[in-house]
Amino acid sequence: MRNNSFRLSPSDLHFMQSSTSSFPSISSSATLSSTRSDAQSAPPELTLLFQDICQNSAELLRLRGRELPPEWNIADLVQAVMGDEAFLIPGHLQDTYYDVLLRGGSSWLVEDLFHFLDLINYVL
């Protein structure tokens, strides 16, 4: 069976944002604090979606025997992997939420979380 899913890389998202006027622009000087501010001002349904994504991701990591470094929490890890665009691109959180629910450990987010944890822990 052929898998027709695809993932956008950060450079793909940058291209889409810079070449399409309908996408909001993200300045290169955006900081984590401004991202958190955006997340805190997001509509409640987006905040709930993000919390559900974090809870499901944490459970999938736990089931795989993966642990976060003590200085990280799951929300920071998910935000780092999803990027600053998570709350800016319409439908992105909803798509991610359903992908994690339907595909579990093989969802793009959870796979990227595993890779990110490997980088943090220097696993090659």
Order of alpha helices (4+ residues) and beta strands (2+ residues): alpha-alpha-alpha-alpha-alpha-alpha
